[in-house]
Amino acid sequence: MPVRYDALLLVSFGGPERMDDVMPFLANVVRGRNVPPERLQQTAAHYAHFGGQSPLPAQTRALVAALEQELQAHGPRLPVYLGNRNWHPFLADTLRQMAADGRTRALAFFTSAYGSYSGCRQYLENIAAARAEVGAQAPEVDKLRAFYNHPGFVEPLVELVGEALGRIEAPRRDAARLVFTAHSLPKALAAASAYEAELRETAGLVAGRLGRPEFALVYQSRSGPPGQPWLEPDIVEHLRALASQGVKDVVVAPIGFLSDHMEVVYDLDTDARARALELGLNLVRAATVGTHPRFVRMIRELVVERIEDAALRPALGVRGPAPDECAPGCCLAARPRP
C-alpha cells in the first residue's frame, strides 16, 4: 500500500554567505577527515573571490521556491522544507521545525544525481543523526530515488549543452570537443559505488542526443592528500592534452553538479578558464540544470511516483531506474587512509 507523506524535504550541502562564516563552514565539511589547515586556507581563498558568499544558498532557496510553485500548481500540495548538511539551516533544526508543524513523514530529495558515499549514504547518515538529535518527535524521512538517467534530468542537460555548443562559431563547431565534468572522489570510495558508471551513462545519453558520440568524462575539485589516488583525469590536465592536439574550442558541461555553486564558478569559470586562456583554448561552459522547469517537474514526478507507488518509473539508457533504497553494501562509508 502507498505510504502517506505530509512534507517534502530538500537536503543540500549548504554554504556560507559571508566571510566570517567560511572557516566554520569548512570545518563542518571536513570534520573527522584530518584535512591540513593550509588546505582549508586555500579553499577559503576561493570564497574570498566572492566576498565569502557561496552561490549555493541562494540557488537552493530558488529551487525550493520553484518546487513550492510546481506543487501548488500541479500537486501534491506538500510543504517544502530545506535542511543542509554543513550550514544553516541544519538538518536537525529543520526536522525540529517540521515536528513543530505537525509533520510526521517526509520524502527527501537529495541535491545529488549520482550514487556515492558523499552524494547519498552520507546524507542518509546525516538524516539519521539529525532525527536522533531531535528525538521521538522527529518525522520519518524516506529518500527519493537517484535520477541521473531520468528524462527530467537528461533532457535539460541536452538543451543546455546544445546552447553552449551553439555559442561556438559555426565553422569551428564540429571540431569542438565535448567534456563532461564531475567532482573527483578517492578511488577507494568510487569503487564502492556506481558513481563512475552512472556519470558515464548520463554523459553518453546527453552526447548521443546531441549527435556527439565522442566525448570525455573528466574530474575536478579534488581535495585529498597528493599521495591518495583520486579519480582522473583532472580537468586542467585534460585541457592541456587537448591543446597539445591542436584543439581550439571546448565545451565543458558540469553534469556532476545541479547548480552553479563554488565548484563551478571558481574551479571551472575562474581557474579552468584561466588555464584554457593560457593554452589558447576557447572554453565555453554549459549551464547546470538549476531551476530548469523540466528539472523541477521531474522532482514532482519523483514525489508522485512514490506517493502512488507507481509501477512505471521513467529512466533512459541501459541501467534502468534506481531503487528507492540503497543496497546494503553500496557507497560504503569507510575512508581510505591519507
Helices and strands as residue ranges (DSSP letters): E 7-12, G 19-21, H 22-30, H 37-48, H 56-74, E 80-84, H 91-100, E 105-110, I 117-121, H 122-134, E 140-143, H 151-166, H 170-173, E 177-183, H 187-190, H 195-209, E 216-220, H 235-244, E 249-253, H 262-265, I 267-272, H 273-279, E 282-285, H 293-307
